[in-house]
Amino acid sequence: MANTEGIHLVKVTTDDREHQLWVAATPRDEAVTEVLNAIPEGWTASLLTSQLTLEEAEVLKLQPGEVREVTSRTN
């Protein structure tokens, strides 16, 4: 996907109240549902209004319909 229009940011909250950032290369009205299908039952997901930059979207190389966690992990 070469643009950010079809990529949506979704905040996931785990059972232990930690937050994760996910991206969904789906229509906006399907983003939360697709992320919920990819995470454990009982976790929650909410659509964010923030958008990726074009550069960030290009680095991810998402395919249409793909969802992925992008939470930064540091040691």
KASULTA-V565000 format. One record per residue. RES is the residue in three letters. PHI is phi in radians with two decimals (* if undefined). OMEGA is omega as a letter, one per 40 degrees, with the letter a starting at -180 (999 if undefined). NEAR is the number of other C-alpha atoms within 12 Angstrom. Layout:
<<RES PHI OMEGA NEAR> <RES PHI OMEGA NEAR>>
This chain:
<<MET * a 22> <ALA -1.57 i 20> <ASN -2.17 a 22> <THR -1.68 a 28> <GLU -1.03 a 21> <GLY -1.73 i 27> <ILE -2.05 a 40> <HIS -2.13 i 40> <LEU -1.61 a 38> <VAL -2.29 i 38> <LYS -1.62 i 31> <VAL -1.91 i 36> <THR -1.99 a 24> <THR -1.45 i 19> <ASP -1.02 a 15> <ASP -1.67 i 11> <ARG 1.18 i 13> <GLU -1.46 a 14> <HIS -1.95 i 20> <GLN -2.25 i 26> <LEU -1.90 i 31> <TRP -2.11 i 36> <VAL -2.08 i 44> <ALA -2.32 i 44> <ALA -1.64 a 35> <THR -2.42 i 27> <PRO -1.02 a 22> <ARG -0.92 a 25> <ASP -1.28 i 17> <GLU -1.93 a 25> <ALA -1.03 a 32> <VAL -1.12 a 32> <THR -1.06 a 23> <GLU -1.16 i 30> <VAL -1.18 i 36> <LEU -1.02 i 28> <ASN -1.19 a 20> <ALA -1.73 a 23> <ILE -1.92 i 25> <PRO -1.08 i 14> <GLU -1.04 a 14> <GLY 1.73 i 15> <TRP -1.38 a 22> <THR -2.06 a 28> <ALA -2.46 i 34> <SER -2.45 a 29> <LEU -1.30 i 28> <LEU -1.72 i 20> <THR -1.52 i 13> <SER -1.11 i 16> <GLN -2.22 i 24> <LEU -1.29 i 27> <THR -1.36 i 17> <LEU -1.03 i 17> <GLU -1.08 i 14> <GLU -1.09 a 19> <ALA -1.11 a 25> <GLU -1.15 i 16> <VAL -1.11 a 16> <LEU -1.24 i 26> <LYS 0.87 a 21> <LEU -1.28 i 26> <GLN -1.66 i 20> <PRO -0.93 i 23> <GLY 1.56 a 22> <GLU -1.39 i 25> <VAL -2.18 a 32> <ARG -2.73 i 32> <GLU -1.35 i 26> <VAL -2.22 i 23> <THR -1.00 i 17> <SER -1.24 i 10> <ARG -2.06 i 8> <THR -2.13 i 4> <ASN -1.65 999 3>>
